[in-house]
Structure formats: structure tokens, C-alpha cells
Amino acid sequence: THHCEQELSEKFASFFKSKIHNIRATLGTNTFSQHKDNQTFKGNTLDFFDPVTDDEITNIVQSLINKQSPLDPLPCIIFKKLFPEILPIIKEIVNSSFSSGTFPPFLKTAVISPVIKSSKLDCEIFNHYRPISNLSLLSKIFEKFQHYPKKF
């Protein structure tokens, strides 16, 4: 129960920020810089990648569920209909990001919604909720590439 939606959303935001802070505190400082004997990373690095193709991006877009985020300028169904026209732009954004090793800052935003873990739980207890991130369509395309079968 709540009397003010703004106050409730601020309480949820504070609760989830606190959880993130606690998780980060348990992880300590940057674990990558704490190699034994201060050794530098000697694993495999990605020096080259095959640029994503029209077919790969098209397959990913066609597999997207017709849901969108409030962050999207177009509903998913319209995005899919217009996709053949904007494919070169999307491909350039994806390939530029992968080749530079940077992720566009505007795609790092999501709409977070608290969802109760089970309908049997007390909805007044914040710990009974989990945060669900609603990403933009372009962010979802990037996310799908991490699971996309690729030959390197």
C-alpha cells in the first residue's frame, strides 16, 4: 500500500541501490588488478572480429519479442517493419561499437520495474521483489550478439 507513487518509487530505488552497494562492498576493489604477484593478464585477447552481417542482424531482429521499452522511439512492430530501411545504420552502430570496444552510453539506460518474486509473498516487504530491466530494442540487439553463434 502507498499514498504517493513518487515516494514508493523512491523507496524502491533506494532499496535496490542499497543492494547494489552491498554487493559491490563484498566484492572489494578491482579483482583484475589483484593478480598473484601483480602479474599482468596473459590470457587470450580478441585482436580481430568478423563484422556482423545483414543476415545476422536480421535474424536477431526477427527473433525479438514484440515488446518495447518506454525508451524506444518506435513500437517494436513498427521497428521491425522499417528494419530493412534502417539496417545499414544499425549494422554500422553495432560494428563500430565492437571494433572500438566501447558501448554507446545512450544504450546503457533501462527502465527498472520491481516485480514480486511470488504472489504468495508479502508485497509490503521490499526484499520480496526483484528488479526487472526493460532495455531498448537496440540494446537488446547488442545483448543477443553475446549469445549469437559466431566463428572467430
Backbone torsions as a table, in degrees:
resi	resn	phi	psi	omega
1	THR	NA	147.9	178.7
2	HIS	-155.1	159.1	179.7
3	HIS	-107.9	-21.4	-176.2
4	CYS	-140.6	119.3	-178.8
5	GLU	-62.2	-37.2	179.2
6	GLN	-61.4	-45.4	-179.9
7	GLU	-64.3	-42.4	179.2
8	LEU	-63.5	-43.9	179.9
9	SER	-65.1	-35.6	176.9
10	GLU	-67.3	-36.1	177.3
11	LYS	-66.4	-42.6	176.8
12	PHE	-63.2	-44.9	180.0
13	ALA	-59.8	-44.6	179.4
14	SER	-63.1	-42.6	179.4
15	PHE	-61.1	-48.8	-178.1
16	PHE	-69.0	-36.6	176.0
17	LYS	-62.4	-39.1	178.9
18	SER	-63.6	-41.5	178.2
19	LYS	-62.2	-42.9	179.3
20	ILE	-63.6	-43.7	178.8
21	HIS	-59.0	-44.2	-179.9
22	ASN	-65.2	-39.5	178.3
23	ILE	-64.4	-45.8	179.5
24	ARG	-62.6	-37.1	-179.5
25	ALA	-65.4	-35.3	179.7
26	THR	-74.4	-23.5	179.5
27	LEU	-78.8	-21.4	179.8
28	GLY	77.7	-160.2	-179.2
29	THR	-75.5	-178.5	-176.4
30	ASN	-54.8	109.1	-176.5
31	THR	-68.5	-23.3	-179.8
32	PHE	-69.8	-25.6	-179.5
33	SER	-89.3	-0.1	-176.6
34	GLN	-107.1	37.1	177.0
35	HIS	-65.5	150.1	178.5
36	LYS	-58.6	134.2	-179.6
37	ASP	60.9	23.7	178.7
38	ASN	53.3	36.0	178.3
39	GLN	-71.2	147.0	175.5
40	THR	-83.3	162.1	-179.1
41	PHE	-63.2	128.9	-178.8
42	LYS	-122.4	20.0	-179.9
43	GLY	-81.2	-172.3	178.7
44	ASN	-74.1	141.2	174.4
45	THR	-117.7	157.4	178.9
46	LEU	-96.3	104.1	-179.1
47	ASP	-92.1	-19.1	-177.3
48	PHE	-152.2	146.0	173.0
49	PHE	-139.3	152.4	174.7
50	ASP	-78.3	126.7	178.2
51	PRO	-56.8	148.8	178.4
52	VAL	-67.9	149.0	-176.2
53	THR	-103.4	165.9	176.1
54	ASP	-57.1	-44.5	-178.2
55	ASP	-63.2	-41.7	179.9
56	GLU	-62.3	-47.2	-179.8
57	ILE	-66.4	-41.2	179.9
58	THR	-61.6	-43.3	178.1
59	ASN	-60.7	-41.8	-179.8
60	ILE	-65.7	-45.8	-179.2
61	VAL	-63.4	-41.1	179.2
62	GLN	-65.3	-26.9	-179.5
63	SER	-83.0	-11.1	-179.4
64	LEU	-66.6	139.8	175.0
65	ILE	-72.8	144.5	-177.5
66	ASN	-75.0	60.6	174.4
67	LYS	-124.2	150.7	178.0
68	GLN	-135.1	169.7	178.3
69	SER	-101.8	154.8	172.7
70	PRO	-61.2	-15.2	178.8
71	LEU	-77.9	-17.2	-177.5
72	ASP	-78.1	134.9	178.0
73	PRO	-74.0	-20.2	-179.5
74	LEU	-130.6	146.0	171.1
75	PRO	-61.8	150.2	-176.5
76	CYS	-55.1	-42.1	-176.8
77	ILE	-64.0	-36.0	177.1
78	ILE	-74.0	-40.0	176.3
79	PHE	-55.3	-44.7	-179.3
80	LYS	-65.5	-37.7	179.6
81	LYS	-68.6	-36.2	179.6
82	LEU	-84.6	-9.1	-171.4
83	PHE	-53.5	-43.2	179.4
84	PRO	-55.9	-31.5	-179.8
85	GLU	-77.0	-33.0	-176.1
86	ILE	-101.0	0.9	-179.9
87	LEU	-52.2	-46.7	-179.1
88	PRO	-60.0	-35.1	179.8
89	ILE	-69.4	-46.3	-179.9
90	ILE	-62.3	-43.5	179.8
91	LYS	-62.1	-40.8	178.9
92	GLU	-64.4	-41.4	178.8
93	ILE	-62.6	-47.4	-178.3
94	VAL	-64.4	-49.5	-178.1
95	ASN	-65.9	-38.0	177.5
96	SER	-63.7	-40.4	179.2
97	SER	-64.6	-46.9	-178.9
98	PHE	-66.0	-40.6	-177.7
99	SER	-71.9	-31.3	-179.9
100	SER	-87.9	-17.8	-178.2
101	GLY	75.6	20.2	178.3
102	THR	-121.9	147.9	179.4
103	PHE	-107.3	127.1	-176.9
104	PRO	-55.5	127.4	-177.4
105	PRO	-56.2	-34.8	-178.3
106	PHE	-67.0	-14.2	178.3
107	LEU	-94.6	0.9	-179.1
108	LYS	-90.5	11.7	-178.2
109	THR	-106.0	140.8	176.8
110	ALA	-141.0	156.2	172.3
111	VAL	-92.9	121.6	-176.6
112	ILE	-100.8	128.9	177.3
113	SER	-123.2	133.2	175.1
114	PRO	-79.5	131.4	179.1
115	VAL	-125.5	129.9	-178.6
116	ILE	-67.5	139.0	-174.9
117	LYS	-68.5	-32.2	179.1
118	SER	-153.7	141.5	-179.3
119	SER	-66.4	-14.4	179.9
120	LYS	-84.0	-10.2	-177.0
121	LEU	-84.7	156.8	178.2
122	ASP	-70.1	116.7	-176.2
123	CYS	-73.4	-6.2	178.2
124	GLU	-85.1	-10.0	-177.1
125	ILE	-101.6	115.5	-176.9
126	PHE	-59.7	-30.1	-178.7
127	ASN	-66.9	-12.0	178.5
128	HIS	-86.8	5.1	-178.5
129	TYR	-112.8	153.5	171.9
130	ARG	-124.6	146.7	178.9
131	PRO	-82.6	133.6	176.5
132	ILE	-113.0	125.2	-179.7
133	SER	-93.8	128.6	176.3
134	ASN	-106.6	103.9	-177.1
135	LEU	-85.9	158.1	173.6
136	SER	-69.6	162.0	-179.6
137	LEU	-59.4	-41.6	-179.4
138	LEU	-65.5	-37.8	175.8
139	SER	-63.4	-37.8	178.8
140	LYS	-65.4	-36.0	177.9
141	ILE	-62.5	-46.5	176.8
142	PHE	-59.3	-45.0	-178.0
143	GLU	-60.3	-39.6	-179.2
144	LYS	-64.8	-29.6	-179.0
145	PHE	-67.0	-23.0	178.7
146	GLN	-70.4	-18.9	178.8
147	HIS	-109.6	0.0	-176.1
148	TYR	-77.2	132.5	179.7
149	PRO	-66.3	124.8	-176.6
150	LYS	-139.4	143.4	176.2
151	LYS	-95.0	120.7	177.5
152	PHE	-113.3	NA	NA
